[in-house]
Amino acid sequence: MSHNQATTDVAPEPVDTLLLDVVRDCGASRGLLYVLPKDGDALWLVALTGTPREMAVPWTRVGLADAVPVADAVRAGRLVWVGDMEEMARRYPRTSLVLPYAFGLAASPLTARNSVVGGLVLLWPAAHPARLSGAEQAVIDAGCRRLGRLLHDTGARDSLRPPGTPRILPHPSRARAVPAAGGEATAFIARLPGGACALDDAGRFTFVTPEAAQLLGADADALLGALPWEALPWMDVAEIEDHYRAAVVSERPTTFRAVRPPDTPLAFALYPDASGMSVRITRGDPRDELSPGSAISSAGIAGPVGPAAGGPSRAGFLYHLMHLAATLTEAVGVQDVVDQAADQLMPALGATAMAVNAPREGRLRILGHRGYDAELMERFDNLPLTTDTPVVRVMESGSPQFFAGFDELRQSYPGAVRLDDKVSWAFLPLIASGRAVGSLVLAYDRAQHFAPPERAALMALAGLVGQALERGRLYDTQFAVAHQLQAALLPRHLPSLPGLRVTARYQPAGHGVEVGGDFYDLIRLTDSTVAAAIGDVQGHDIDAAALMGQVRTAVHGHAAAGASPGDVLGRTNRLLVDLDAGRFASCLYVHLDLARQAACLSSAGHPPAVLRHADGRTDVLRAPPGLLLGIESEADYAAVEFPLHPGCVLVLYTDGLVERPGVDLDDAVAALAELVARTDPADPDALADTLIRHASDCADDLALLILHVTASDGSGT
């Protein structure tokens, strides 16, 4: 099976036409169209306008959990707008690091029939106002609806297949260009000092005057259709390409100076728009004293230039290296490292398959793969480390191995058997803390010669992956320990009681290895009475978890001893004050008497319970507010009683279920009550799943306890 990147069987023309219409009508300079496969966990770039392919490669796959604008837009189901560089750096540091240029960006989900089918990204030049206008937003909304319906109604996501590269479309403004008469244009350009050339929106020469070719030291015919840093090795420098990228993204004029070897100083002026770029080249001032093979901008940034080599250009390699580094800093866990490495390395290097391996208990374990058939990977997974294979040998030696063809591979490993259609391979050790922690296999459908500069580049990239892999393994270990501890502090089983159906959920925060302080408990008191408690200890660490265990034990003990709801909280509060832990806790305690059909609540600064009546009405049960536990030893906790008839559902929860940045807590609780009212209460498990999905983007851990009062002769589960 090929790697999971996907495109659609939708005819390009309708999708492309709609994309170009949106870009044109809202005045954007760039547009990127993403598709979300059904049940997929990532967005795939299928078409874009006016952007060099190399700049788009790192953004070909965007995981739904990635901290990038289009992923946020799809997760939240709304448009995301980033108006300037400062906002981008603050909200999306990874994107800002790789694209440190001035531009505006809008990202919006593509939906149809309550289903997300993709995402749209639009870019504007730096001159765009800090906010979208109403007219622009209306165009975007309408265009997204049309694109969403087209992708959905044509069944695109039901016919996904491994793609080629994303389609590059010309910006719609190119169709509006008015050509000048040939003689007039030639005469006009000839009268200008220096040379002139033009680049299309992919960065390739489309026009070169004889004077420009002479200044660049190349034949004009050889330049046409080529990228500058490919046709002119001395231009393969990160600073020069960075000036080009800055001009492309911001659409601002850019100037810089460079020295053509051996000693010809040149000055470049770039004039971009959405359709391409006009370039003026003049002789620079010899007094600039730049060394041969260097470049300097008007801001004074200088750096060395080296010859171009096989594989990506040096500037292109640095771009991909920076993107990979920025991506891997956000990776958590081994699988995340594998996914991010595959997303970035394979398209950037032209590889069609990848596998990440590590030693474990004397055997080779495949941690993840992309582009390889699963059955083939099973043959290699769990092999003894004594097996003579390049994957094992590079881990033992710490040295890479490169094979341009299968014959080379078999010369080194006579027992090798060809099992797929791959042509060339790179086997790279993954080094961290001075030792090999695994190996990386890259396979290619086309022959690769692996020149020395390319080998060095691959080793540098593998070094980043190795360090991230070591961090990922440590994270996975800490995560497992933290959440095993969390689970051990919560009830293993909830007691059953006739006439009451109960379900509980605990969901850790969606990030980090922090241990939460949320807890719940259900205490059977008699055959017809039961106590329910839910709470949240301040903090997300081992101390918070330990204190949570003490608070839960105290509540359980006082409840079992027959204390009233107010006394349970009062005594637990005094314990917390005496412990002097420097932490506070919220708690909601409920005494349920099924025979009397009543519930008595007492609260220590906890969010209110929600009660759903048998007829579907909901009430927010607000007990008299009490101080958080652990603040004042003499605090009192009042109680209030509510009727609890058969058919009622009582929902207890911690703040992680409802709290959202910028949302008033009362409004959030009211929205929760409406959701409970709309949900069938017959199955508490299904209700719990619905409420958890409602809070899928929460940044805090959460606990949930649902109690469904059935007929008095029912049975608990």
N, C-alpha and C positions, 0 to 999 in steps of 0.2 A: 504494500500500500504506500502510495506517495505521501509526502508530508501534507499536513492538514490545510495548507493554504488553498483557497478556493476562488473560483470565479463562477459566472453564471452562463447559462445557455441562452439568455436573453440576447436577441440580436443587438449588436452594439449601437446601431443607428438610433433607435428610439431613446435609449438611455443616454447616449452621448448628446443627442439633440436637446433633451430636457436639461442635462447638466449645463450645456453651453448657454441655454436660455436663462437659467438662473444666474449664472456668472455675469452674463451681459446685462440683464435687467436690474440687478442690484449694484452694478458698477464694481464688482470685485475684480481683483487682478489674477487670482488663482482659485481653482476649485478642485477638491478631491472627493471622490465618491467611494464610500466603503459599503461592503455587503456583509451582513451577519448571517452565517449559515444557521439553519434550524438546529436548535440545541447546541449551538456553538458557543465557545468561550472567548472568541476573538473576532474582531472586525478585520476584513481583508480589503485592501485597496485595489479597485478594479479599473478606475479611470481617473485621470487628472488633466488639468489644462495648464499650459504654459509653464511647466516646471522641468528642469533638467532631470533625466531619469536617475542620475546618481544621487541627487538630493532627496529623491523620493524613496529610495531603496530602504533606508532604515525605518520608514513609516509604513512599509507594506503590510505588516501585521500589527494590530494594536489589541492587546488583551483587554477584556472588559474591566479588569481590575486595575489596569495601568493608570497612573496619575497623569493623564494627558487629556486635553479638552474634549476630544470626540468621545472618549470612553466615559468621561463624566456626563456628557450630554445624553448618551444612550442609557446610562444607569439611572440618571435622574429623570429622564423623559422630558427634557426641556432644553431650550437653546442656551448655550454658554457663550458669553462674549468676553474677550480679552482685548482691552483697548490700547495698551501701550507696553513698552518693554518692562517698566517697573512692575506693572500688574502681572505680567507673564512670569517674571522672576519670583514674585511673591507666591503666586498660586501654583505655578508649574515649573519648578526649578530645573527639572530634567530637560524640558523643551527649551527653556531659556538658555541652558548651557550649550546645547547643540545649535540653536538658532539665535544667537545674541544680536539680533537685528531689530530695527524699528518697523513694526507692522501691526495691523489690527487683525483679529481672528474671530470668526464665528463658527461654532460647531453645533449641529442640530441633529436630533435623531430622525430617522425615516421610519414611519409607522403606518400600519394599515390593519384595520379590523383588530385593534388592541394588541397587535403584535409588532415588535421591533424588527425591521428587516435590514437596517443598515444605518449609516450616518453620513452627513455631509459636512465638509470643512470648507470655509471660504476665507480668503485672505485679501486684505486691502493694503495699499501702500501707506507709508508713514504719514502722509498728509491727511489721511482720513480723520475726521473728528473722533473724539474720545468715546462717543456713544453712537450706536446705530440709530438711524432715523426711523420714524414710523413707517415710511414708505419702503425702506430697505427690509425692515423686519417683515412687512406684509409680503414682499416678494419671496423672501426666504421661506416663510410659513407655507405659502401657496406652492412653491416649487418642491418643498419637502413632501407635501401631501401627494403631489403628482408622482414624484419619484417613488415614494413608498407604495402607492397603489400599483404602479407599473411593475415593480419588483415582486410584489405579492401576487398580483392577479395573473402574471405570466408563469407562476410556479417556479421562479428562478431558484429559490432555496431548496427545491426538491430535486434539482438536477445539477448539483455542484460537482465540479471536476477539478483536478489539479490544473492550475493555470500556467500561462506564460507570464511575462511581466505585465504590469498594469498598462493600459492603453494611454498613450500620450496624445492629447488633443490640442490642436492650435487654438489659441485664445480667440474668441469671436471678434475681437477688434481687428484682427488681421484681414478679415473679409471686407472691412470698411476702408482699407488703405487705398488711396488714389495715386496711381503711378504717374510720375512726371514723364514728359516726352524724353526718349532716350538721349538725344543730343543735348537738350537743356540740362538734364541731370548730370551728364558727364562733364559738361562745361562748368557747371556750378561747383562740382566737387573738385575739379582740377584747379580752380582758382583759390581753393582753401590751402593754407600752409600745412605742410606735413602730409600724413597719410590718413586714410579713413577705411574702416571696415564695418561690417554688420554681423551680428550673431543672432541666430533665431532663438526661440524660447527654450530650446534644448541646449543652447550654448555653443552651437556649431557655426563656423564661418559660412555665411551665405553671399558675402560680397567683400572683395578686397581690392583696393586700388593698387596700381603698380608701386606708388610711393610707399604705401603701407607694407607691401611685401618686401620692398627693399630695406626698409627700416627694421623689419622683423627678421631679415636674413633668410628668407625662404621664397620658394616659387609660389606665385599666387594660385596656380592650379592645384598644387599640393595642399594648400591650406583649405580650399573649399570643401565643406562637408566634414571637416575635422574639428575636434575640440582644441582650443589653444594649447593646453598643457600636454596634449598628446602629440600634436604636430610640432611643437616647439619645446624640446626637453628643458631648456633653461627657464621656461615659465612654470615648470612643475614644482611650485613652491607654495606652501600653505598660505602665505600672506596674499599672494596674487589671487589665488582661487577664493580666498575669504573676501577680498574686495569685490570679486564678481558676485559671490553669493549675497553679500550685503546689498549690492545694487539691485539684484534680482528681487529679493524679498521686500526691501523698503521702497524700491522704485525711486530712489534719490540719486542724483548725479554723484559720482565717486571719482576721485583722482588719486593716482599713485605714480611713483617713479620706479624704474628698474634699470638694471644694466644688462644689455645683451653681450654675452662673452664675445671677444675678450674685454672690450673696454668702451662699448657704445652706450652712453646714458640715454634713456628714453623716458618720455612723460606720456601717461595714458589718461584719457578722460572718458568715462563711461556714462552714457545717457540712456537709461532704461525706460521701457514701458512694458505693458502686459504682453506685447507681441514679440519682444526681443530687445536688442540693445544696439545702439550706435556707438562706435568707438573712434576717437581721434588720437592719433599717435604723432608726437613731435620729438625732435631731438631735445634731450634734457640739457641741463647746465653741467659742463664737465667739473665745475667746482663743487658739485654735490659730494664728490669723493666717495662714492659707493664702490664697494669691491665688486669684481665680476661675479655674476650669478647671485645677486641680492636684489631685494625690493624694499622700497620705503614708501609709506603713504604720507599724506599731508599731515597725519597725526604723528609721524615719526616712528612707525613700526618697521623694523628691519629684520631680515633673517636670511639664512643661506639658501641657495638653490642647488639641487643636485640633479643628476641625469635621471630621466624616466626609466623605469624598469618594468619587468613583466608584472601582470596582475594590475590591481588598481593603481592610479597615479599616486604619487607621494602625498599630495594634498588630499586626494580622495581617501587614501588610507587613514590619514590623520583625522578626517571627518568621521569615518566609521569607527576608528579607535575611540574618539571622544564620545560618540553616541553609545558605543558598547559600554564604556566605563560608566557613563551616566546612568544607563539602564541597569547595570549590575549592582550599582549602589542601592537601588530600590528593591532588588530581588530578595525575597525571604524564603528560605527553604530550598532544598535541593531541586525539587521539581520546577520551581520558579526560575532557578539559575539555568536549568536545562532549556526551558522554554524560551527565556530571554536570549540565551546564546544562539539557539536555532533561529529565532526571529531575526537576529542581527547578522550573524555570520554567514548563513547560507545565501541569502540574496546578495550580500555585499561581495562575497568571494566567488559566486557562481557555482557553489556546491549544490548537489541535488540530494544528498543524504548526510546524516550526521548521527553519531552515537557518543554518549558520555558514559564512561565505565569507571569503576572503582573497585579496589580489593576489599574483600570482607570475609574474615574467618577462613583464609586460605583459598578463596574462590573469587572468580571474576564476576562481578555483578553489573548488569547494564542498568544504569540509573535512569536513562531516558534516551529516546531516539526520535528522529524525524526523517521521513523519506525512505526508510527501510521497511520491508515487509515484517509484520509482527512474528510470523512463523520463523523467519530467518533469524530474528533476534533471539527467539527462544532456544535455538540451537547453540548459540554462543553464551547465553546467560548461564551463570553458575558453573562455568568450566573451572577445573583446578588451575591454580596459578603456576603449576609446573608445565602447563601446555605451552608448546613453542609456537606462539603467534605474535605478530607485531604489536597487537594491543597489549599483551603482557610484557613483551620485551621493552617497550618504551617506558613502562612504569618501573621496571627493574633498573634500567640504565639511566633514566632521566634524559635521554637523547631522542630527538624525533627521527622518524623514518619517512621518506617520500618515495613514491613509486609512480612513474609516469605511465606505466602500462602493466598489464598482468604478467607479462613475461619477466619483467624486472622483479615483481613480487615473488614469482615462483622460483627465481634464481636464489633468492634469500631464504625462501621457505618452500622447499621442494614438495612438501606434503599439502600445499595450498590447493584448494579446489574452487573453481569459479562457480559462484552460486547466484550471481545477479549480472546485470548488464553494465555495471560501473566500469569506467575506463582507467581512472587515476585515483590515487589515494594519498592522503596525508595522515600519519599517525603521530599525534603530538602528546607529550607528557604534560600533565596538569600539575604545576609546581606551586606549593604554598609552604611557607616557613622552611624553605630549603630542602623539601622532600616532595616526592611525587605522591599526590593524593588520588590520582586517577589518570585517565587517558581520554583523549578526544580524537575521534575518527571523522575525517571529512572525505567524502567520495564525490566524484565528478562523472558526468556523462560524456564530457569532452576531454581530450587529452590535455594534461597540464605538464609543463616542463619544470616548474618549481625552481626558477632562477634564484640565486642567493638572496637578493633583496626580498623576494616574495617569501622565502623560507623564514627570513628574519621577521617579516611582518606577521606571519602565521604564529610564530613562537611568541611574539609580543601579545597577540590576541589570546592565545592559549594561556599565557600567564595571568591575564585578567580573569579568565574563566576559572583557573585553578584557585586563585585567591577567593573568588566569590563562592566556589564550591565548598571550600573549607568553612567559610562563614555560614553557608547554607546548612551544612551538616551539623554545626554547632547549634544553629537556630532550631533545627528539627529536634535535636536532643533536648534542649531547654524547653521547647514547646511541649514535648511529650511529658516531661517531668512536671512542668507547671500545671498542666491540665489533668494529669493523674492525681496530683495533690488536690486540685479543685474538686474533682469528682469524689475523692475520698471524704471530703468534708460535707458533702450533700447526702441526703437520704438515699440509701441503696434501693429501698422499696417503700411505697406508701401504703399505709394500712387500708383495708377495705371496711366498708360500713354499709349495712342495708339502707337503701334509699339514697345513696350518694355515689355518683361517678366522678372520679378525679383524674386529672392528667396534669403533668408538670413538665416544664422545659427549662433548661439552662443553656444559654448560648454565649460562648466567650466573645470578647471583642474581636473584630475582624482583622486585627493587626497585632504584632508584637507577641512576646512570650509572657506578658504580664498575667498574674493571677488576680482574678477579680474578687471583690468582697460581697457579691450578691449571694443570697441564700433563700431557701424556702423550707418549710417543714409542715407536716400534718401529724397531729397527735390524737390518737383515739383515746377518749376519756371514758365513755360508757358505751352501751349498745346504741344509744341514740344521740350522743353528744361527741363532738370532735372539735379540736382547735386547729386553726390554720395560721401560719405566720410567714411573712415574707419581709426581707430587709436588705439593706445595702450598707456595708461598712466602707468608710472613706478610704480611698487609696487603691492601688493596683500593684501589690507586691506581696511577698511572703508574709510580712507582718500583718497586712490587711487580711490575708487568708486565715492566718492563725487566730486573729481576733474574731473573724467571722465565725470560726468554729466554736470559740468560747461563748459568743453571743447566742448562737443557735442552741448550744447545750443549755445555757441559762434559761432561755425561753422555754425549751422543752421541759426542763426540770420543774420550773415554777408552774407551768400549765398542768403537768401530770400531778402535781401536789394539790391541785384544786384552786389555785389563785384566780381571782377575777381578772378580766382583761386589763384593767387599769393597774392592778397590782403586779401582773406579770411584767408589764413594761417598767413600772416603778422600781421593782427589785432588780431587773436586768440593768436599768440605768445606774443604780447605785453600785452594782458590780463593776460596770465599765468605768465609772468615776474612780473607784478604789484601785482599779488596775493602773490608772494614770498612764494609759497607752498613748495619749495625745491624739487620739482618733475619735471621730464621731460616727454614729450609725443611725440610719433611719429604720423604722420597723412599723409594720401594720399587723396587728394581732386581731383575729376574729374567733369568737366562740360561737359555734353553730349548734343549736338545739333542734334536731329534726322533729322530735315529738311535739314541741311547742311551736314549730315552724317560725323560728326567730333566729336572728344573728346579732351578736353584740360586738361592736368594733371599738378599738382604741388605736390611736395613731401617734407615733413619735416622728413627726416631720416627714411622713412618707406620702407618696402620691395616692390619691383616693382610689378605692375599689370601684368597679363598674358592675352593676346588677342588671341582668337582662330578665325581664318578666316573661311569663309563659306566653303572653300575647304579643311579644316582640318589642315592647317598650323597654327603654333603658334608663337607668338612673345612675348618677355619679354619687356614691355614698361618701359624703364628707363628714368624717368624724371630727370632733373638736380638736384643733391643732395642738399638739404637744411639742415640747422641745426635743431636738435630736438627742439620742442617748449619748451619755458621756460628757454632758456640758455642766449640769447643775444637779447635785446629788439629791436635793429636796424637791425636784420637779414633780408635778402631779400630772397624771394622765387620765383624762375623763373618758367615759365610754358612752356610746349611744347604741340603741337597739333598733333594728329594722325587721320588718316581716320577711319571711323566707318561705314562700309557698312552693309546692311541687311544680316542677317545670322551670323554676328559676335557675339562672346560671350566674355564679359569682366569679368575677375575674380579678385576681390579684396579680400585681406586676411590679417590677422595679423601673426606675426612670429610663433605663436604656431602651425600653419599648416605645417611649413617647418623645423623649427629648431630642430636638433637632436645632441646629444653629439658626437663629433668627425667627424661631417659631415660639409663640407664647405658650407656656405650659398648659394653661386652661384650654386654649384652642386645640392643643394636641390631645388632651384628655377627651375633649368633646368629639374630636374626630375618631378616636378609639371607640368611644361609645357608639357612634354611628356605624362603625365597622362591625362591632359586636351585634348590633341590632339587625344588620343585613345578612348575617351568617347563620346558617342552620345550627342550632345548639344541640341537636340530637347526638352528634358525635364530638365529644370534647377534644379528641385528638385532632380531628379535622379543623376545629375552631382554633386550636393552638397553632397548627401549621399556618393557617391564614394570618394570624396575628404576627407570627414570626416573619413571614414573607413581607408583611407590611413594614417591618422594621429592618429590612435586609441591608440597608446602607448605614446602620447605626455604628457609631464609633466606640460605644461603651458596651460592656457585657450586660446581659439581661437575664432575669429570672421571671418565670410565669407560672402561676398556679390557678387552675380552672376547676371549679366545683359545680357539678350539675345535680340539682336536687330532683330525684325521681320520685315515683310513688313510694309510700312508706314500706311497702312489702317488696320493693325491688332489691337487687343485689348490687353491691359495689364491685368495682373492677380495679 
